[in-house]
Amino acid sequence: MYEGMTVVHGKFGSGTVVALEDNRIRVQFAAEGEKAFPYPDSFEKFLKFVDDKAQSEVMDELEGKKNADEKALRERTIMFRQKDLERRKERKEKAKKAKKLAQVKSLPVTEAQEQASGI
């Protein structure tokens, strides 16, 4: 897709894209040789396409990835909070039952039966 296109890196200078695969972009630099970078993340701070259209496409892709990552994080946070609330509710119910059972056991049988049946 971007093979053969020129990118600029702040430290390594200009280079040519050799390959884009498995969320990695490989770039051949004249002095530094071939380097691999995370794609598209490295375009946020380290790499920039010389071609404005390619740079714009990558930035759009990076923005979409960020949005997807943020959405996934929000969903995980919501799920964690729901599970935490469920666990707290279960613990509270168990504590309530244990307290009630302790009260029931300390009463005479007839009174305990009345309490257990809700009379």
C-alpha positions in Angstrom: 0.0 0.0 0.0 2.7 2.5 1.0 5.7 0.5 -0.3 8.2 2.8 -2.0 6.9 5.9 -0.4 9.2 8.3 1.4 8.9 9.0 5.1 10.8 11.3 7.4 12.0 10.3 10.9 13.2 12.9 13.4 16.4 11.0 14.2 17.1 8.8 11.1 16.1 11.3 8.4 14.4 10.3 5.1 13.7 6.7 4.4 11.7 4.5 2.0 8.9 2.2 3.1 9.9 -1.4 2.4 6.8 -3.1 3.8 3.7 -2.8 5.9 2.6 -6.0 7.6 1.2 -7.2 10.9 0.8 -3.6 12.3 4.5 -2.9 11.6 6.0 -0.6 9.0 9.5 -1.3 7.8 11.5 1.6 6.5 15.0 1.6 4.8 17.1 4.5 5.9 20.4 5.4 4.1 22.6 5.6 7.1 20.7 3.5 9.6 19.6 0.6 7.5 16.1 -1.0 7.9 14.0 -0.2 10.9 10.6 -1.4 11.9 8.0 0.7 13.7 4.5 0.1 15.1 1.9 1.1 12.5 0.1 3.5 12.6 1.2 4.5 16.1 4.7 5.7 15.1 3.1 8.4 12.8 1.8 10.1 15.9 5.3 11.2 17.0 8.1 9.7 15.0 7.3 9.2 11.3 5.7 11.5 8.7 5.0 10.8 5.0 6.3 13.3 2.5 3.2 12.8 0.5 0.4 14.8 2.1 -2.4 12.4 0.9 -0.6 9.4 2.4 0.0 11.3 5.7 -3.7 12.3 5.8 -4.8 8.7 5.3 -2.5 7.4 8.1 -3.6 10.1 10.5 -7.3 9.2 9.7 -6.4 5.6 10.4 -4.6 6.5 13.6 -7.6 8.5 14.8 -9.9 5.6 14.0 -7.6 3.3 16.0 -7.5 5.7 18.9 -11.3 5.9 18.9 -11.6 2.1 18.8 -9.1 1.7 21.6 -11.0 4.3 23.7 -14.3 2.6 23.1 -12.9 -0.8 24.1 -11.4 0.7 27.3 -14.8 2.3 28.1 -16.6 -1.0 27.5 -14.1 -2.9 29.7 -14.4 -0.2 32.4 -18.2 -0.5 32.4 -18.1 -4.3 32.5 -15.6 -4.2 35.4 -17.9 -1.8 37.3 -20.9 -3.9 36.7 -19.2 -7.0 37.9 -17.9 -5.1 40.9 -21.4 -3.9 41.8 -22.7 -7.5 41.4 -20.0 -8.8 43.8 -20.7 -6.1 46.3 -24.5 -6.8 46.1 -23.8 -10.6 46.6 -21.6 -9.9 49.6 -24.2 -7.6 51.1 -27.0 -10.2 50.6 -24.8 -12.9 52.2 -24.0 -10.6 55.2 -27.7 -9.9 55.6 -28.6 -13.5 55.5 -25.9 -14.4 58.0 -27.0 -11.7 60.3 -30.6 -12.8 60.0 -29.6 -16.4 60.6 -27.6 -15.4 63.7 -30.7 -13.5 65.0 -32.9 -16.5 64.3 -30.7 -18.9 66.1 -30.6 -16.9 69.2 -34.4 -16.8 69.5 -36.8 -19.5 70.8 -38.0 -21.8 68.0 -41.5 -20.3 67.7 -40.2 -16.8 67.4 -37.5 -17.8 65.0 -40.1 -19.5 62.8 -42.2 -16.4 62.8 -39.2 -14.3 61.8 -38.2 -16.7 59.1 -41.7 -16.8 57.6 -42.0 -13.0 57.8 -45.0 -12.9 60.2 
